Amino acid sequence: MLSSRTAITHKEFVLLREYILQESGIVIKDEKVFTIESRLARLVIETGCQSFKEFYLKAKNDVSKRLRDKIIEAISTNETLWFRDLYPFTILREVIVPKMINELQMKRKEVCLIWAAAASTGQEPYSIAMIIDDAIKKEPRVSREQFHILATSVSPNALYIAISGRYNSATMSIGMIPEYKEKYFVTEKGISEVKEDIKKMVTFKSFNLLSDFSILPTFDIIFCRNAMIAF
């Protein structure tokens, strides 16, 4: 079992930092030694390794990539909030969505494809969906089915929360627009759940941003703020 006497060394930190960068694109800065140690210690113990170097070698040699996925899950911050930084969503509402609606109405395109990369626990794609739904209610010739939102994450736990669309009061208090909470959520016993019509606008999938992008369609809009913060 890993003990306090076998805390992570600088060489082990460098090995794991480079491994994480290679496998996920996530950048770990020099001062984040304790982040690596604290977030991976449980996995080191669970895998029966005696040191972080042994753990690194085990991950490198794991052809199933299951340990890699657990490492990425442990390291991922999954930091997100509703209408993050507000400005991008103001532009979406006032400029981009009206332009997309016009193109759909003029039959210049049949659907609008949107990608929320590093969607984490779902606040970003659901924020996008709410803004779109609010806009098209004033445009009877356009339907929400013409807007397809793909939301991706490498974190199984984050995707589980996102797909459920259920959030506690603390999460709902960060960035949520009160009018949208009233309109697009059902709240019971302190838990707010995204309404089904909004859920249907978003497709959640597991995707590593270091994977081959050729399997993805061409998007009209890409939200990648969360991804850029991690990378």
TIMARPA-359720 format. One record per residue (C-alpha): residue number from 1; residue in one letter; z, y, x. Coordinates in steps of 0.2 Angstrom, whole numbers, padded with zeros to 4 digits. Layout:
BEGIN
(NUM A (Z Y X))
...
// end
This chain:
BEGIN
(1 M (0000 0000 0000))
(2 L (-0004 0018 0006))
(3 S (0012 0027 0011))
(4 S (0016 0045 0016))
(5 R (0015 0039 0034))
(6 T (-0004 0036 0031))
(7 A (-0009 0052 0023))
(8 I (-0027 0057 0026))
(9 T (-0032 0062 0043))
(10 H (-0045 0075 0047))
(11 K (-0058 0062 0052))
(12 E (-0055 0053 0036))
(13 F (-0057 0069 0026))
(14 V (-0073 0073 0035))
(15 L (-0080 0056 0031))
(16 L (-0075 0057 0012))
(17 R (-0081 0075 0011))
(18 E (-0098 0070 0017))
(19 Y (-0099 0055 0006))
(20 I (-0095 0065 -0009))
(21 L (-0108 0078 -0005))
(22 Q (-0121 0064 -0002))
(23 E (-0117 0055 -0018))
(24 S (-0114 0070 -0030))
(25 G (-0119 0086 -0022))
(26 I (-0101 0092 -0024))
(27 V (-0095 0103 -0010))
(28 I (-0077 0101 -0003))
(29 K (-0072 0116 0008))
(30 D (-0061 0114 0024))
(31 E (-0046 0120 0015))
(32 K (-0047 0107 0002))
(33 V (-0039 0092 0012))
(34 F (-0025 0090 0000))
(35 T (-0037 0090 -0015))
(36 I (-0046 0075 -0008))
(37 E (-0029 0067 -0003))
(38 S (-0021 0070 -0020))
(39 R (-0035 0065 -0031))
(40 L (-0040 0049 -0022))
(41 A (-0023 0042 -0017))
(42 R (-0022 0033 -0033))
(43 L (-0039 0025 -0031))
(44 V (-0034 0020 -0013))
(45 I (-0019 0011 -0019))
(46 E (-0028 0003 -0033))
(47 T (-0041 -0004 -0022))
(48 G (-0028 -0011 -0010))
(49 C (-0034 -0001 0005))
(50 Q (-0022 0003 0019))
(51 S (-0030 0019 0024))
(52 F (-0042 0032 0018))
(53 K (-0054 0026 0031))
(54 E (-0054 0008 0024))
(55 F (-0056 0016 0007))
(56 Y (-0071 0026 0013))
(57 L (-0079 0010 0020))
(58 K (-0076 0000 0004))
(59 A (-0085 0014 -0006))
(60 K (-0099 0014 0007))
(61 N (-0102 -0005 0005))
(62 D (-0100 -0006 -0014))
(63 V (-0117 -0010 -0019))
(64 S (-0112 -0009 -0038))
(65 K (-0108 0009 -0035))
(66 R (-0093 0007 -0047))
(67 L (-0081 0014 -0034))
(68 R (-0093 0029 -0031))
(69 D (-0092 0033 -0049))
(70 K (-0073 0033 -0049))
(71 I (-0073 0044 -0034))
(72 I (-0084 0057 -0042))
(73 E (-0074 0056 -0058))
(74 A (-0058 0059 -0048))
(75 I (-0065 0074 -0038))
(76 S (-0075 0082 -0053))
(77 T (-0066 0098 -0059))
(78 N (-0075 0097 -0076))
(79 E (-0070 0116 -0078))
(80 T (-0078 0124 -0093))
(81 L (-0074 0135 -0108))
(82 W (-0082 0141 -0124))
(83 F (-0096 0155 -0121))
(84 R (-0092 0155 -0102))
(85 D (-0093 0173 -0095))
(86 L (-0101 0178 -0112))
(87 Y (-0115 0188 -0104))
(88 P (-0127 0172 -0103))
(89 F (-0123 0169 -0121))
(90 T (-0126 0187 -0126))
(91 I (-0144 0185 -0118))
(92 L (-0147 0169 -0127))
(93 R (-0142 0176 -0144))
(94 E (-0151 0193 -0142))
(95 V (-0166 0189 -0132))
(96 I (-0170 0171 -0129))
(97 V (-0167 0163 -0146))
(98 P (-0177 0176 -0155))
(99 K (-0191 0173 -0143))
(100 M (-0190 0155 -0146))
(101 I (-0189 0157 -0165))
(102 N (-0205 0168 -0164))
(103 E (-0214 0155 -0154))
(104 L (-0210 0141 -0166))
(105 Q (-0215 0152 -0181))
(106 M (-0231 0156 -0173))
(107 K (-0234 0137 -0170))
(108 R (-0235 0140 -0151))
(109 K (-0223 0126 -0149))
(110 E (-0216 0112 -0160))
(111 V (-0199 0111 -0152))
(112 C (-0188 0121 -0140))
(113 L (-0180 0110 -0126))
(114 I (-0163 0115 -0119))
(115 W (-0153 0107 -0105))
(116 A (-0135 0110 -0102))
(117 A (-0133 0103 -0084))
(118 A (-0115 0098 -0079))
(119 A (-0110 0099 -0097))
(120 S (-0092 0093 -0094))
(121 T (-0082 0091 -0110))
(122 G (-0095 0099 -0121))
(123 Q (-0090 0117 -0123))
(124 E (-0106 0124 -0116))
(125 P (-0119 0114 -0126))
(126 Y (-0109 0116 -0142))
(127 S (-0108 0135 -0139))
(128 I (-0127 0135 -0137))
(129 A (-0129 0125 -0153))
(130 M (-0118 0137 -0163))
(131 I (-0128 0152 -0157))
(132 I (-0144 0144 -0162))
(133 D (-0138 0138 -0179))
(134 D (-0131 0156 -0183))
(135 A (-0148 0163 -0178))
(136 I (-0160 0151 -0188))
(137 K (-0150 0153 -0204))
(138 K (-0159 0170 -0206))
(139 E (-0176 0162 -0202))
(140 P (-0180 0150 -0216))
(141 R (-0196 0144 -0208))
(142 V (-0187 0137 -0193))
(143 S (-0175 0122 -0193))
(144 R (-0161 0117 -0181))
(145 E (-0171 0100 -0179))
(146 Q (-0183 0110 -0169))
(147 F (-0170 0114 -0156))
(148 H (-0166 0099 -0145))
(149 I (-0151 0101 -0133))
(150 L (-0148 0088 -0119))
(151 A (-0131 0089 -0111))
(152 T (-0127 0079 -0095))
(153 S (-0113 0075 -0084))
(154 V (-0108 0062 -0071))
(155 S (-0090 0060 -0078))
(156 P (-0088 0046 -0091))
(157 N (-0071 0054 -0097))
(158 A (-0079 0071 -0099))
(159 L (-0093 0064 -0109))
(160 Y (-0081 0054 -0120))
(161 I (-0072 0070 -0125))
(162 A (-0089 0079 -0127))
(163 I (-0096 0066 -0139))
(164 S (-0081 0066 -0149))
(165 G (-0081 0085 -0151))
(166 R (-0062 0086 -0153))
(167 Y (-0052 0099 -0145))
(168 N (-0034 0104 -0145))
(169 S (-0027 0121 -0149))
(170 A (-0026 0126 -0130))
(171 T (-0044 0122 -0127))
(172 M (-0049 0131 -0143))
(173 S (-0040 0147 -0137))
(174 I (-0051 0149 -0121))
(175 G (-0067 0159 -0125))
(176 M (-0069 0153 -0143))
(177 I (-0076 0166 -0155))
(178 P (-0064 0166 -0171))
(179 E (-0079 0168 -0183))
(180 Y (-0087 0152 -0175))
(181 K (-0071 0142 -0175))
(182 E (-0070 0146 -0194))
(183 K (-0088 0142 -0197))
(184 Y (-0092 0127 -0186))
(185 F (-0075 0117 -0184))
(186 V (-0064 0107 -0196))
(187 T (-0046 0109 -0190))
(188 E (-0032 0097 -0194))
(189 K (-0015 0094 -0186))
(190 G (-0019 0106 -0172))
(191 I (-0036 0097 -0167))
(192 S (-0052 0106 -0171))
(193 E (-0068 0095 -0172))
(194 V (-0086 0101 -0171))
(195 K (-0095 0099 -0188))
(196 E (-0107 0085 -0189))
(197 D (-0123 0097 -0191))
(198 I (-0119 0105 -0174))
(199 K (-0115 0088 -0166))
(200 K (-0132 0082 -0171))
(201 M (-0140 0096 -0161))
(202 V (-0134 0089 -0145))
(203 T (-0138 0073 -0136))
(204 F (-0125 0069 -0122))
(205 K (-0131 0058 -0107))
(206 S (-0124 0052 -0091))
(207 F (-0134 0060 -0077))
(208 N (-0131 0063 -0058))
(209 L (-0140 0079 -0053))
(210 L (-0145 0071 -0037))
(211 S (-0155 0058 -0047))
(212 D (-0174 0059 -0049))
(213 F (-0178 0073 -0061))
(214 S (-0195 0066 -0065))
(215 I (-0187 0056 -0079))
(216 L (-0182 0072 -0088))
(217 P (-0194 0082 -0099))
(218 T (-0199 0100 -0096))
(219 F (-0186 0112 -0103))
(220 D (-0188 0129 -0110))
(221 I (-0170 0134 -0106))
(222 I (-0158 0127 -0093))
(223 F (-0140 0131 -0092))
(224 C (-0133 0127 -0075))
(225 R (-0118 0138 -0072))
(226 N (-0106 0124 -0072))
(227 A (-0116 0114 -0060))
(228 M (-0118 0129 -0048))
(229 I (-0100 0132 -0047))
(230 A (-0097 0114 -0042))
(231 F (-0111 0114 -0029))
// end
